[in-house]
C-alpha cells in the first residue's frame, strides 16, 4: 500500500493507494475522512486499483488558503497518480465533488457511484436538518457541534441515536472530531458548478445509492438524478441512514461489485 500526498500549490492532498487493475477512487462525506471507506478499501483492493483521499481541510489534507475547487483538486490528484477514467465513488460531499468533476471533465470519468448524494447548488429544506443547523450555529462547544452533525448525518430524522449501531456512530464521531478540531479560521469557500441545475449533462454511467432512513433532501436529490441524468440506476438500502457504506457494508459492497463488473 502507498500512503502519500499530492502537491496543490497552496497545500496538499493526502491519499492512500492499494491494489492493481481498473482504478476506483473514493471520496468521503463532509466532516468525515478517508477512513470511512475502510470496509470497501480492503475488499476492492483485491481486484482493483483503489485510491482514497481526504478533501481539503479533512484528515491529512491541508486547508485551502486561496481560491480553489474540490473538483479541480480531484483532477490534480488523478494527474499526479496517472489515473485514467476511474470509477469515482463518493458519499454525500464526495458525490457533490464528483458530480462537478463529471461536468467539468466528462471524458475523464469511467463511471460514477453517488452514495447519499449531494449536488452543488442544492438547498436544504428538511425541517429536521434545518433545525439542527440552527442549533449548531448557537453551539458553545466543539462537542455540541459534533453531536449536531452526528444527529443530522448519522442518526437522521427517522431514528434516535440509540437506534444506530454504536460502533458506526463512534467511528463517525472520531472522524468528525478530527475535522472540527483542526478548524482555526473561516475556511475558503470552494468554487462549484451548480450541478443541481445541470444534472441532465451528466453522461457517465451512474449508480445512486441511498439509505431509506436518510433525510428528505437526499432522497429528493436522488430522485432528481434518477429522473434527469441518463444512464442512472437508483438503489434504496433498507435499515441505513446517510453513511450507507458503514451501516450496510456487505450490501453496499455487493452493489458496488456488481456495478464495477457490469
C-alpha positions in Angstrom: 0.0 0.0 0.0 1.2 3.5 -0.8 0.4 6.4 1.5 1.4 9.8 0.2 0.5 13.4 -0.7 -0.1 15.3 -3.9 1.0 18.9 -4.0 -1.6 21.5 -4.9 0.5 24.7 -5.0 -1.0 26.1 -1.8 -1.3 22.8 0.1 -1.6 19.1 -0.4 -4.0 16.2 -0.6 -3.3 13.1 1.5 -4.2 9.8 -0.2 -3.8 6.0 0.0 -3.4 3.6 -2.9 -3.6 -0.2 -3.0 -4.0 -3.0 -5.5 -3.9 -3.0 -9.3 -6.3 -3.1 -12.2 -9.2 -0.8 -13.0 -8.9 2.4 -10.9 -11.6 3.1 -8.3 -11.4 6.4 -6.4 -13.2 7.1 -3.1 -14.1 10.4 -1.5 -15.7 10.7 1.9 -18.7 12.6 3.3 -18.3 16.1 4.7 -16.6 16.3 8.1 -15.5 12.7 7.7 -12.2 11.4 6.4 -10.9 8.7 4.0 -11.2 6.3 6.9 -14.9 6.0 6.3 -14.1 3.7 3.3 -12.2 1.1 5.4 -14.5 -1.8 4.5 -14.6 -1.0 0.8 -10.9 -0.1 0.6 -9.9 -3.5 1.9 -12.4 -5.5 -0.1 -11.9 -3.9 -3.5 -8.1 -3.8 -3.3 -8.1 -7.5 -4.1 -9.3 -6.9 -7.7 -8.9 -3.2 -8.4 -6.6 -0.3 -8.1 -8.2 1.6 -5.2 -7.4 5.1 -4.2 -9.0 7.1 -1.4 -8.1 10.6 -0.4 -9.0 13.4 2.1 -10.6 16.5 0.7 -9.2 19.9 1.6 -9.5 20.6 5.3 -10.2 16.9 6.2 -7.9 14.2 7.5 -4.4 14.5 6.4 -5.1 17.2 3.7 -4.4 20.8 4.3 -7.0 23.6 4.2 -7.2 25.9 1.2 -5.5 29.3 1.6 -6.7 30.8 -1.8 -9.4 30.3 -4.4 -9.8 26.6 -5.3 -12.4 24.0 -6.3 -12.6 20.5 -5.0 -13.3 19.0 -8.5 -10.1 20.5 -9.8 -8.2 19.1 -6.8 -9.6 15.8 -8.0 -8.1 16.5 -11.4 -4.7 17.2 -9.9 -4.8 14.0 -7.9 -5.6 11.9 -11.0 -2.9 13.7 -13.0 -0.3 13.1 -10.2 -1.2 9.4 -9.9 -1.5 8.8 -13.7 -5.2 7.7 -13.4 -7.3 7.5 -16.5 -11.1 7.2 -16.5 -11.6 5.9 -12.9 -14.8 4.9 -11.3 -15.5 7.7 -8.9 -17.2 6.6 -5.7 -18.4 9.5 -3.4 -20.6 9.8 -0.3 -22.5 13.0 0.2 -19.8 15.7 -0.1 -17.8 13.2 -2.2 -20.8 12.8 -4.5 -21.1 16.6 -4.7 -17.4 16.9 -5.8 -17.5 14.0 -8.3 -20.7 15.3 -9.9 -18.9 18.6 -10.5 -15.9 16.7 -11.8 -18.1 14.8 -14.3 -19.5 18.1 -15.6 -16.0 19.7 -15.9 -14.2 16.7 -17.2 -16.7 14.3 -18.8 -14.1 12.4 -20.8 -12.1 11.6 -17.7 -14.9 9.7 -15.9 -15.2 5.9 -16.3 -18.4 5.8 -14.2 -20.0 7.3 -11.1 -21.2 5.9 -7.8 -23.1 8.6 -5.9 -24.0 7.5 -2.4 -26.3 9.6 -0.3 -25.7 12.2 -3.0 -25.2 15.9 -2.5 -25.1 18.2 -5.5 -23.5 21.7 -5.7 -26.2 24.3 -5.6 -28.7 22.2 -3.7 -30.8 23.8 -0.9 -31.7 22.0 2.3 -35.4 22.0 3.2 -35.8 19.2 5.6 -37.1 20.7 8.8 -35.1 18.3 10.9 -31.8 19.3 9.2 -32.6 23.0 9.3 -33.4 22.8 13.0 -30.0 21.2 13.7 -28.3 23.7 11.6 -29.8 26.5 13.8 -28.8 24.5 16.9 -25.2 24.1 15.6 -25.0 27.8 14.9 -25.7 28.6 18.5 -23.4 25.9 19.9 -20.9 27.0 22.5 -18.5 24.0 22.3 -17.0 21.7 19.7 -18.7 18.7 21.2 -22.1 20.3 20.7 -21.2 20.9 17.0 -20.0 17.3 16.7 -23.2 16.0 18.2 -25.4 18.1 15.9 -23.5 16.8 12.9 -24.0 13.2 14.1 -27.7 13.7 14.7 -28.0 15.2 11.2 -25.9 12.9 9.1 -25.6 9.7 11.1 -28.9 9.3 13.1 -31.0 11.2 10.6 -34.6 12.3 11.0 -36.2 8.8 11.4 -34.4 7.3 14.4 -32.7 8.2 17.7 -29.0 7.9 18.5 -29.6 4.6 20.4 -31.1 3.0 17.3 -27.8 3.4 15.4 -25.1 0.8 15.6 -22.8 2.3 18.3 -19.7 1.2 16.5 -20.7 3.1 13.4 -21.7 6.2 15.4 -18.4 6.2 17.4 -16.4 5.8 14.2 -18.2 8.8 12.7 -17.7 10.7 15.9 -14.0 10.2 15.8 -13.7 11.4 12.2 -15.9 14.4 12.8 -13.9 15.4 15.9 -10.7 15.2 13.9 -12.1 17.5 11.3 -13.7 20.0 13.7 -10.6 20.2 15.9 -8.4 21.4 13.1 -10.5 24.4 12.2 -8.6 27.6 13.1 -10.3 30.3 11.0 -13.1 30.7 8.4 -12.3 28.3 5.5 -12.0 29.5 1.9 -15.2 28.7 0.1 -14.8 26.3 -2.8 -15.9 27.2 -6.3 -18.6 24.9 -7.6 -20.6 24.4 -10.8 -24.3 24.3 -9.5 -24.7 20.7 -10.7 -28.2 20.7 -9.3 -29.2 22.8 -12.4 -27.1 20.6 -14.8 -28.0 17.1 -13.9 -29.0 16.2 -17.5 -25.5 16.9 -18.6 -24.0 14.1 -16.5 -23.4 11.4 -19.2 -21.4 8.8 -17.2 -23.0 5.5 -16.2 -24.2 6.2 -12.7 -25.2 4.2 -9.7 -27.1 6.2 -7.0 -27.4 4.6 -3.5 -29.4 6.0 -0.6 -30.4 4.7 2.8 -34.1 4.5 3.4 -33.6 6.4 6.7 -31.9 9.4 5.2 -33.3 12.9 5.1 -35.8 14.1 2.5 -33.2 16.4 0.9 -31.0 13.4 0.0 -34.0 11.5 -1.3 -35.1 14.5 -3.4 -31.5 14.7 -4.9 -31.5 11.0 -5.7 -34.9 11.4 -7.4 -33.5 14.3 -9.5 -30.5 12.2 -10.6 -32.7 9.2 -11.4 -35.1 11.3 -13.4 -32.7 13.6 -15.4 -29.3 12.0 -15.6 -29.1 9.5 -18.5 -27.8 6.0 -17.5 -28.6 6.3 -13.8 -29.8 3.5 -11.6 -31.1 4.2 -8.1 -31.0 1.7 -5.3 -32.5 2.2 -1.9 -31.0 0.3 1.0 -33.2 -0.7 4.0 -32.1 -0.2 7.6 -29.5 2.5 6.7 -29.2 6.2 7.0 -26.7 8.6 5.4 -23.4 6.5 5.9 -24.8 3.5 3.9 -21.4 2.0 3.3 -20.7 1.9 7.0 -24.1 0.7 8.2 -24.6 -1.9 5.5 -21.0 -2.6 4.2 -21.8 -6.0 2.8 -24.8 -4.9 0.8 -23.0 -1.7 -0.3 -20.0 -3.7 -1.4 -22.2 -6.2 -3.3 -23.9 -3.3 -5.2 -20.6 -1.7 -6.0 -19.1 -5.0 -7.1 -22.0 -5.7 -9.4 -21.7 -2.2 -10.9 -17.9 -2.4 -11.4 -18.3 -5.7 -13.2 -21.3 -4.8 -15.2 
